[in-house]
Amino acid sequence: MKNVTLRQLKVFEAVASHLSFSRAAQELHLTQPAVSMQVQALVEQAGVALFEQIGKKIFLTAAGEELLRHARRIAQQLREADEAMAAIRGVRGGRLNIGVVSTAKYIAPRLLVAFRDLHPEAELRLGVENRETVVRQLAENEIDLAIMGVPPKDFETVAEIFSEHPHVIVAAPDHPLAAARRIAPEALAAELFLIRESGSGTRAAMERFFGERNVELAKTLELASNETIKQAVMAGMGLSFLSGHSISLELSVGRVVTLDVVGTPVIRHWHIVHRSQKELLPMAAAFLDFVRAEAPRLIADQSPAWHSTATTRPVRQKKK
């Protein structure tokens, strides 16, 4: 594929991302025939089909998925080269790609707003995804930094703790246990628990909490997002184990209550993570320094009373 052009890769990435030639054409401000021509030229270079059509829908082939990974990596490396050259020239500004797990969407915007106040020239991109996607983006160098609970262990990273992350058990205000004190975890075994999908960090923390106490939940209902779970809890459908950051608003207006369960809140930690071999460009390094210095205070300011006001000293950790 020595004659492949960057333009062909850019067009291919757009089509692969949208799984649509027409949407890719709109994004790139090209005609659909022009997009098709670029993709066909790339297919000829690859010598293998990159897309397959079933009915009216197109899908990536195994070769297409592999090429997409390389195309994204090349695009990221070109972006980093551009920013490195700008830094050498003394040009202000720079782009910053941050990936956060879905629960972190309750804290990340506050951090970015405060950071942009200090760096108005920064071009910021925030992606909110499930943990599996953020880990993949980190592994494939598609993002500069990630905010998550537990750093990945499948490849080497540098992870720094920057804040506590409390988890609590929540219920509707009229739940029979709402006013109870010092509730034993085993007393909740018969309750219906509304839980996140398998692989979620919140679900893993809940399973660890009850597993360490030999409590087996009799009834669970898996829901796709924290927002859906909160609505179900408010409707009185059941209890849930949730991030304290995700329910600040609902607590403040009395739509949910936290149960006084022995052993809660469960304190986990937020980490900011990057690949160990990644050379952080100036804007990414500036954001990392900002998180170390300011994030504990900013997060504590918007957190309910259970959150410790003491800051957690960042600890550099290498994971393999």
N, C-alpha and C positions, 0 to 999 in steps of 0.2 A: 504493500500500500504506500510506496514511496512517493507517488504522485498525488496523494490526497491533499486537498487544500483546506485551509482553516475555514473558508466560507462553506465548503461542503459539510464539514463537521458541525458548524454552527446551525446550518439548516437541518441537518439530521437530528441534532439534539432538540431543536424546537418541535419537529414532527414527533419524535419519540416521547417528548414530555407531554404533549397534548394528545398523542395518538390520533392526530387529525392533520391532513395536509392543508385544509382551508384555514384552520385556526393558526397554524404555523405561518402561513402566508400573511395573515392579518398582523401577527406579532412582528414579523420581519419587514412588513411593508413591501411585500413582493406579490407577484401574481401566482396563482396556484400552479400553472404550467411551469413557471420558473423554479418553484420549489420541487416539483416532481422531477424536473431535469437534473437538478443538483443531487437529489437522492439517487436517481438512476445512475448518475456518473459514479457516485460513491459505491453503489452496489457492484458495478462493473469492476471497480478497483478491489473490492473485498472478495469478489468471486463467489459470493454466497448471498442468499436472500436475507435481508435485514428486517423485512416486515412480511406479515401474511395477512390476507384479508378473509374474514369469515362473515358472510352476509354483507352488511354495510359497515362493519367495524374492522379496524386494523389493529394488529397486535405485533409486538416485537417478537422476533424469533430468538433462539438462544444466542445466535451470532449478533443479533441486534442489541440484546441486553449487554453482551460483553463489550461491544463497540461503544455503547452509551457510557459505560463506566470510564472507558479511556477518554472519550470526548469530553466528559465533565472534568476529568483530571487535567487534561490539557488546557481547558478554558480557565481552570483555577490557577494553574501554573503561569499562564499568560497574564492573568490579573495580578498575581503576586510580583511578576517581573515588572509590570507597568508601575505598580506602587513603589517597588524598590528603586526604580529609576527616578520616580518623582521625588522620593525621599533624598536621593543623592543630589538631585538638582535643587533641593530646598523648597520644593513646591508644598504648600500647606494642603491639608485635607487628606483624604484617603477613604477607602471603603472598608467596611467591617461587616462580615457575615457571622451572625450568631445563631446557633440552633439551641432551642430550649425544649425540654420535655413539657408535655401538656400542663402539668400542675404548676410549672414555673411561670406560666403566663400571668399568674396573679402577682408576681413580683418583678418580672423582667421589664415591663414597660416603665415602671417607676425609675428603675436604674438607668434605662436608656434616655429618658427625658432629662434626668439630672446630668448625665454624661454629655448630652448634646448641648445643654446650657453652657458647659465648659468648652465644648468643641463644636461650635455651630457649623463649621466647615465639613464635618464628618458626613459621609454617606453611609447610612446604617441600613442593614437588612436583618430583620428578625424573623426566623422561621419557627413556628410552633408545631411540633410533631410528636408522635408517640415515641417511646424510648427506643424501640428497635430502629426507627428511621434516623433518629439523631445519632445513634451509635454508628449506623452505616455511613452517614454523612461525615462523621468524624474520621472513620476509618479510610474513606475515599478522598479525604482532604477537600471536601466540598464546603466546609465551614471553617472559620478561623478558631472559634471558641464555642464551647457548649456549656450550658448550665443544666445540671442534673443532680439527682440524689446520689446514686451509686455509680462511680466511674466504671467504664467497661474493663473487662479483664482479658479479652481476647487479643489485645495488642497493647503496646506500651504507650502510656500517657503520662502527663504531668497533671495532677489534680490537686486543687487547693480548696480547703474548707473556708467558706466566708460567712456563713450564718447558720444558726439553728433552724431546724425545720420540724415544727411540732405536728403530731398527728393526734386526732381526738375521735371519740365516738359520738355521733350526733343523732338527734331524734327530733320529731315534731314537738312543739311546746306542750301539747296536751297528752304526750305519751305517759303511761302510768309510772315510768321510772324517771320522769323529768325532774321531780323534786327529791328523789332518793339520794342518800349520801353513802359514800364508800361502798359502791356496788361491786360485788365480787365478779370477776370475769366469767366464772362458770354460771352465774345467774343469767347470762345472756345467751346461753347455748341454744335455747329454744326459740329465740327471736329470729325473724327474717332479716338477713343482712343483704343490703344492696351493694354489690361489689364491682370493681373495675375488671377489665379483661385480663386474661392470663398474660404475664409478661410485664404488667404495670408495676412500677415501683411501689405505689400505694398498696396494691393488693399483696405484694410480697411482704411488706411491712405488717399488714394485718394478719397474714397467715403466720408470720413469725411470732407476733404478739400472742395469738391464741395457742399456737403450737408449743411455745415455751411453757405455757400453763396447762397443757394437756386438755384444752377445751376444743371440742369438735362441734362446729356449728351445724345445726340440723337442717337449716334452710337458707339457701343463698339464691340471689337473682343477679345475673351478670348484666350490667348496663354499659353502654359504650363510652360515656363521658361523665366527668364530674358534674357538669351542668344538669344532665338528665338525672343523675343520682340525687342531686340537691332538690330538684323539683319533686322527685318521688318521696324523699324524706319529708319535705314540707307537706305533702299530701297525706302523710300518715301511713305510707306503704310499708315502711320498715326502718331499721337503723342502718347506719353506715359508718365506716372507718375512713376518715378523710383528712387531707392536709388542712391544718389550721388556717393557712393562708388562703385557701379556696373558699372559706365560709365567713370571712370577716364582715362582709356586707350583710349577709343573712342573719348573723348574730346581732349586729348593731340595730337591726329593725325588728328583732324578735321573731323571725320566721323559723329559726331552728334553735336548739339548745344543745350544749355539750353535756353528756352524762358524766357524773362523777364516778368513773370506773377506776378501781384500784390499779395502779400501774400506768395510768395515763395522766398527762399527755405523753406519748411516746416521742422522744426527741431524736430525730435524725438530723442530717446536715445537708446543706446545699454545697455543691462543689462547682468550681469553674474549671474546665478541662480543655486541654489541647494535646495534640500528638507530641510525643516527646522529642521527635526529630524535626518538628516544625519550627522554622525561624519566624518568629512573630514580627510582622511589619509594624511601623510606628503607631498606627491607629489601634491595632490589636493590643500592643504592649501598653498603650495609654489606658485602654479600657480595663485591662487586667490590673494595672496599678490603681485605677479608680475603684474597682470592686474591692480590692484589698482594704482601701482606706475608708470608703464611704458606705459600702453595701450593708454592713451590720447595722449602722445607725438608720439608714433609710428604711430597711425592712422592719426594724423594731418599732419605728415611728408609726407604721401602718398596721401593726399586729395587735391582737387582743392581749389581755392582761397576762395570759399564761406564758407569753413569750419572754424569755430572759432578756434583760437589758444589757447583760454582760456580753461583750463581743468575743467571738471565737478567733483566736489567733490563726491566721492561715498556716497550713501545714502542707509543704510540698511532698507529694507522694508519687512514686513511680509504680505503675501497674504493668504487669506482663500477662 
